[in-house]
Amino acid sequence: MEHAREVTDGIMAEYHARLGELAGEDITTVYFGGGTPSALAPELLERICDELPMWSAIERTIEVNPEDVNPQSAVRWTELGFNRVSMGVQSLVNGELNAVGRRHSADEALDAIGILRAAGFANISCDLIYGLPGQSEGSWQYSLRRLLSTGIEHLSAYSLGYEPGTRLTAMLKAGKIKAAPDDIVAEMYALLCRESRDAGMEHYEISNFARPGYRSRHNSAYWTATPYLGLGPGAHSCDASGLRRAGPSSIAKWLHNGTQPEEETATERLNDMIITGLRTADGLDLTLMTADDADALLRRASKYLRSGVVIREAGRLRIPEERWIVSDGIMCDLLA
């Protein structure tokens, strides 16, 4: 990996320089991701882990690709202090994996889960995507059932998005693939909710499911506005005062400029809180707002409260699970 050693040095320097942003808060989660740290040379990953409070954190996650998992690497990750793995499976149908340019096969993804178990990982999270080119409701159900049958503790599932400048978007514009119709995507989401529930998972955030006791502590902290420190290119942070920072995604720019505060107004901060809170099963904690902001939000939400589309209980607002598939429109109406 080009610049890997420079980035490693930069991450360690950034950690020591910015630790004060957490204002002495205990570090309860460590998450290596937003890229593919499993592809990092072992000695560089070890250098970073030596600098971070790996063993004092409760949840210590590393993102991996199935093709990077082997018995040696899996054992090494446990030795470095990781106790949770997040792996991008995306599909268990080879044709769908090929359509989105994934390098692993369905069998390799399933084998990787077994290897991680054998290495001692008792907390495995996997990602799936629905709305893939050529994907049917039947093939989506197959991937869901097959993956859930492995006993993974956590599942994240996302609808395919077509981002500007990507290979998939170029193929879509050229007519080589077709986007899944909205009604099919909605049925796939309904399948996701049913199959996960039947497998004993709780649906605790729009795109996230967990067995009891295995909610992602790291993601949950983000949704509840707990301060977090993001290190490296493209990483985002939120300090104890609510100030957000972001590192440029360009490695060269990050190495030169570092991570800078974001220009964010009080209204933008409030809207961030509304969106992240309403994405969760627990809902938005109104006590985190000023009384004026909470009253204004309740006025904006009045029509949804009357119709039951939004529920108010125990000092919180929440959107019921059956409305999550259309929650974007609801949340837009509730923004300040």
C-alpha positions as CSV (number, residue, x, y, z in Angstrom):
1,M,0.0,0.0,0.0
2,E,1.5,3.3,-1.1
3,H,2.1,5.8,1.7
4,A,1.2,3.1,4.3
5,R,4.2,3.8,6.5
6,E,3.6,7.6,6.3
7,V,0.0,7.2,7.2
8,T,0.8,4.9,10.1
9,D,3.2,7.5,11.5
10,G,0.7,10.2,10.9
11,I,-2.1,8.3,12.7
12,M,0.1,7.8,15.8
13,A,1.1,11.5,15.9
14,E,-2.5,12.6,15.4
15,Y,-3.7,10.4,18.2
16,H,-1.3,11.9,20.7
17,A,-1.9,15.5,19.5
18,R,-5.7,15.3,19.6
19,L,-6.4,13.0,22.5
20,G,-7.4,16.1,24.6
21,E,-10.5,16.5,22.4
22,L,-12.2,13.8,24.4
23,A,-11.8,15.8,27.6
24,G,-10.7,12.9,29.7
25,E,-13.7,10.6,28.7
26,D,-12.9,6.9,29.0
27,I,-12.3,5.2,25.6
28,T,-14.7,2.3,25.5
29,T,-14.5,1.4,21.8
30,V,-11.8,1.3,19.2
31,Y,-12.8,0.8,15.5
32,F,-10.3,0.2,12.7
33,G,-12.2,0.8,9.5
34,G,-13.4,3.2,6.9
35,G,-10.9,1.5,4.7
36,T,-9.5,-2.0,4.8
37,P,-7.0,-2.3,7.7
38,S,-6.8,-6.0,7.1
39,A,-4.8,-5.2,4.0
40,L,-2.2,-3.3,6.1
41,A,1.2,-4.9,6.6
42,P,1.1,-6.7,10.0
43,E,4.0,-4.7,11.4
44,L,2.3,-1.4,10.6
45,L,-1.0,-2.5,12.2
46,E,1.0,-3.7,15.2
47,R,2.6,-0.2,15.6
48,I,-0.8,1.5,15.6
49,C,-2.2,-1.0,18.1
50,D,0.7,-0.5,20.4
51,E,-0.1,3.2,20.6
52,L,-3.9,2.9,21.2
53,P,-5.7,1.8,24.4
54,M,-6.7,-1.5,22.8
55,W,-7.0,-3.6,26.0
56,S,-8.8,-1.0,28.1
57,A,-11.6,-0.5,25.5
58,I,-14.6,-2.9,25.8
59,E,-15.3,-3.3,22.1
60,R,-12.3,-3.4,19.7
61,T,-13.3,-3.9,16.0
62,I,-11.3,-4.4,12.9
63,E,-12.9,-4.2,9.4
64,V,-11.8,-7.0,7.1
65,N,-12.4,-8.3,3.6
66,P,-13.1,-12.1,3.3
67,E,-10.1,-12.5,1.0
68,D,-7.7,-11.2,3.7
69,V,-8.9,-13.7,6.3
70,N,-6.6,-16.7,6.9
71,P,-5.8,-18.7,10.1
72,Q,-2.6,-16.7,10.6
73,S,-4.1,-13.3,10.2
74,A,-7.2,-14.1,12.3
75,V,-5.0,-15.3,15.2
76,R,-2.8,-12.2,14.9
77,W,-5.8,-9.9,15.1
78,T,-6.8,-11.5,18.4
79,E,-3.2,-11.2,19.7
80,L,-3.3,-7.4,18.8
81,G,-6.3,-7.0,21.0
82,F,-9.3,-7.1,18.6
83,N,-12.4,-8.9,19.9
84,R,-14.8,-8.0,17.2
85,V,-14.7,-8.3,13.4
86,S,-16.8,-6.4,10.8
87,M,-16.6,-8.1,7.4
88,G,-18.0,-7.0,4.0
89,V,-19.8,-10.0,2.6
90,Q,-22.3,-8.0,0.5
91,S,-23.9,-11.1,-1.1
92,L,-23.7,-14.9,-1.1
93,V,-24.5,-15.2,-4.8
94,N,-21.4,-15.2,-6.9
95,G,-23.0,-13.5,-9.9
96,E,-24.1,-10.6,-7.7
97,L,-20.6,-10.3,-6.2
98,N,-19.1,-10.3,-9.7
99,A,-21.5,-7.6,-10.8
100,V,-20.2,-5.2,-8.2
101,G,-16.5,-6.1,-8.6
102,R,-16.0,-8.0,-5.3
103,R,-12.9,-10.1,-5.3
104,H,-14.2,-12.9,-3.0
105,S,-16.6,-15.7,-3.7
106,A,-19.6,-16.7,-1.5
107,D,-17.7,-19.8,-0.3
108,E,-14.7,-17.7,0.7
109,A,-16.9,-15.4,2.7
110,L,-18.5,-18.4,4.6
111,D,-15.0,-20.0,5.1
112,A,-13.8,-16.7,6.5
113,I,-16.5,-16.8,9.2
114,G,-15.4,-20.3,10.2
115,I,-11.7,-19.2,10.4
116,L,-12.6,-16.2,12.6
117,R,-14.6,-18.5,14.9
118,A,-11.7,-20.9,15.1
119,A,-9.3,-18.0,16.0
120,G,-11.6,-17.1,19.0
121,F,-13.8,-14.3,17.7
122,A,-17.1,-14.5,19.5
123,N,-18.5,-11.2,18.0
124,I,-18.7,-11.2,14.2
125,S,-20.6,-8.6,12.2
126,C,-21.2,-8.9,8.4
127,D,-22.5,-6.5,5.8
128,L,-25.0,-7.3,3.1
129,I,-26.3,-5.1,0.2
130,Y,-29.8,-5.3,-1.4
131,G,-30.9,-3.8,-4.7
132,L,-27.8,-5.2,-6.5
133,P,-27.7,-5.6,-10.3
134,G,-29.5,-8.8,-11.2
135,Q,-30.6,-9.5,-7.6
136,S,-34.1,-10.9,-7.1
137,E,-36.1,-11.2,-4.0
138,G,-35.4,-14.9,-3.9
139,S,-31.6,-14.5,-4.2
140,W,-31.7,-11.8,-1.5
141,Q,-33.6,-14.1,0.8
142,Y,-31.1,-16.9,0.1
143,S,-28.1,-14.6,1.1
144,L,-29.9,-13.5,4.2
145,R,-30.9,-17.0,5.4
146,R,-27.5,-18.5,4.5
147,L,-25.6,-15.8,6.4
148,L,-27.9,-15.7,9.4
149,S,-27.6,-19.5,9.7
150,T,-23.9,-19.1,10.5
151,G,-24.8,-17.6,13.8
152,I,-23.1,-14.2,13.3
153,E,-23.9,-11.8,16.2
154,H,-24.5,-8.6,14.1
155,L,-25.8,-7.8,10.6
156,S,-25.6,-4.5,8.7
157,A,-27.6,-4.3,5.5
158,Y,-27.8,-1.4,3.1
159,S,-29.6,-0.5,-0.1
160,L,-27.2,-0.1,-3.0
161,G,-26.5,3.5,-3.8
162,Y,-25.1,4.8,-7.1
163,E,-22.4,7.3,-6.2
164,P,-21.0,9.8,-8.8
165,G,-17.8,8.8,-10.4
166,T,-18.0,5.1,-9.5
167,R,-17.9,2.2,-12.0
168,L,-21.4,1.1,-11.1
169,T,-22.8,4.6,-11.8
170,A,-21.0,4.6,-15.2
171,M,-22.5,1.2,-16.0
172,L,-26.0,2.4,-15.0
173,K,-25.7,5.5,-17.2
174,A,-24.5,3.4,-20.1
175,G,-27.5,1.1,-19.8
176,K,-25.4,-1.9,-18.9
177,I,-27.2,-2.5,-15.7
178,K,-30.6,-1.4,-14.3
179,A,-31.4,0.1,-10.9
180,A,-33.8,-2.0,-8.8
181,P,-37.3,-0.6,-8.8
182,D,-38.3,1.1,-5.6
183,D,-41.1,-1.4,-4.9
184,I,-38.7,-4.3,-5.1
185,V,-36.2,-2.5,-2.8
186,A,-39.0,-2.0,-0.3
187,E,-40.0,-5.7,-0.4
188,M,-36.3,-6.6,0.1
189,Y,-36.2,-4.4,3.1
190,A,-39.3,-6.0,4.5
191,L,-37.7,-9.4,3.9
192,L,-34.6,-8.2,5.7
193,C,-36.7,-7.2,8.8
194,R,-38.7,-10.5,8.8
195,E,-35.7,-12.9,8.3
196,S,-33.6,-11.1,10.9
197,R,-36.4,-11.1,13.4
198,D,-37.0,-14.8,12.8
199,A,-33.3,-15.5,13.4
200,G,-33.4,-13.8,16.8
201,M,-32.0,-10.5,15.8
202,E,-33.2,-7.2,17.2
203,H,-33.6,-4.3,14.7
204,Y,-32.0,-1.5,16.7
205,E,-31.2,1.0,13.9
206,I,-32.5,1.4,10.3
207,S,-29.7,-0.7,8.8
208,N,-28.4,-2.6,11.8
209,F,-29.5,-5.8,13.5
210,A,-28.0,-7.6,16.5
211,R,-28.5,-10.6,18.7
212,P,-29.3,-9.6,22.3
213,G,-26.3,-8.0,24.0
214,Y,-24.4,-7.5,20.7
215,R,-25.4,-4.1,19.5
216,S,-22.4,-2.2,18.1
217,R,-21.2,0.0,21.0
218,H,-19.2,2.1,18.5
219,N,-22.1,2.8,16.2
220,S,-24.4,3.4,19.1
221,A,-22.1,6.0,20.6
222,Y,-22.2,7.9,17.3
223,W,-26.0,7.8,17.2
224,T,-26.2,9.1,20.8
225,A,-23.7,12.0,20.2
226,T,-21.0,10.5,22.5
227,P,-17.6,12.2,21.7
228,Y,-15.4,10.1,19.4
229,L,-12.0,10.6,17.9
230,G,-11.4,9.8,14.2
231,L,-7.8,9.4,13.0
232,G,-6.4,9.3,9.5
233,P,-7.5,10.4,6.0
234,G,-11.3,10.9,5.6
235,A,-12.0,10.3,9.3
236,H,-14.7,12.3,11.1
237,S,-14.7,13.2,14.8
238,C,-17.0,14.9,17.3
239,D,-15.4,16.3,20.5
240,A,-16.8,16.8,23.9
241,S,-18.1,20.3,23.0
242,G,-20.0,19.0,20.0
243,L,-17.4,20.4,17.5
244,R,-17.0,18.1,14.5
245,R,-13.8,17.6,12.6
246,A,-13.0,15.9,9.3
247,G,-9.8,14.8,7.6
248,P,-9.5,15.1,3.8
249,S,-10.0,11.8,2.0
250,S,-6.8,12.5,0.0
251,I,-3.8,10.9,1.7
252,A,-1.5,13.7,0.4
253,K,-3.8,16.5,1.7
254,W,-4.2,14.8,5.0
255,L,-0.5,14.3,5.5
256,H,0.0,18.0,4.7
257,N,-3.0,19.7,6.4
258,G,-4.2,17.1,9.0
259,T,-7.7,17.0,10.3
260,Q,-9.6,20.4,10.5
261,P,-12.7,21.6,12.3
262,E,-15.9,21.6,10.1
263,E,-17.8,24.8,9.7
264,E,-21.1,23.7,11.3
265,T,-23.8,26.0,12.6
266,A,-25.9,25.3,15.7
267,T,-28.8,24.4,13.4
268,E,-26.7,21.9,11.5
269,R,-25.7,20.3,14.8
270,L,-29.3,20.1,15.9
271,N,-30.3,18.5,12.6
272,D,-27.5,15.9,13.0
273,M,-28.9,15.0,16.4
274,I,-32.4,14.7,15.0
275,I,-31.4,12.4,12.1
276,T,-29.1,10.1,14.1
277,G,-31.6,9.8,16.9
278,L,-34.6,9.0,14.7
279,R,-32.7,6.3,12.9
280,T,-32.7,4.1,16.0
281,A,-35.2,1.9,17.8
282,D,-34.6,3.8,21.0
283,G,-35.5,7.1,19.3
284,L,-34.4,10.7,19.8
285,D,-33.8,11.8,23.4
286,L,-35.5,15.1,23.8
287,T,-33.6,15.9,27.0
288,L,-30.4,16.4,24.9
289,M,-32.0,19.5,23.4
290,T,-32.8,22.9,24.8
291,A,-36.4,23.3,25.8
292,D,-37.0,25.7,22.9
293,D,-35.6,23.3,20.3
294,A,-37.6,20.4,21.7
295,D,-40.8,22.4,21.7
296,A,-40.2,23.6,18.1
297,L,-39.5,20.0,17.0
298,L,-42.7,18.8,18.6
299,R,-44.6,21.4,16.7
300,R,-43.1,20.3,13.4
301,A,-43.9,16.7,14.3
302,S,-47.5,17.3,15.4
303,K,-49.2,15.9,12.3
304,Y,-47.0,12.8,12.4
305,L,-47.7,12.4,16.2
306,R,-51.5,12.6,15.6
307,S,-51.4,9.9,12.9
308,G,-49.0,7.6,14.8
309,V,-46.3,7.9,12.1
310,V,-44.0,9.3,14.9
311,I,-44.4,8.1,18.5
312,R,-43.6,10.1,21.7
313,E,-43.0,8.2,24.8
314,A,-40.7,8.4,27.9
315,G,-39.2,11.7,26.8
316,R,-38.3,10.4,23.3
317,L,-39.5,10.6,19.7
318,R,-39.2,7.5,17.5
319,I,-40.3,6.3,14.1
320,P,-41.8,2.8,14.2
321,E,-39.9,0.1,12.3
322,E,-42.6,-0.3,9.7
323,R,-42.0,3.3,8.7
324,W,-38.2,3.2,8.5
325,I,-38.3,2.4,4.8
326,V,-39.8,5.9,4.2
327,S,-38.2,7.6,7.1
328,D,-36.1,10.0,5.0
329,G,-39.1,12.0,4.0
330,I,-40.3,12.1,7.6
331,M,-37.0,13.2,9.0
332,C,-36.7,16.0,6.3
333,D,-40.0,17.4,7.6
334,L,-38.7,17.4,11.1
335,L,-35.4,19.3,10.5
336,A,-35.0,22.7,11.9
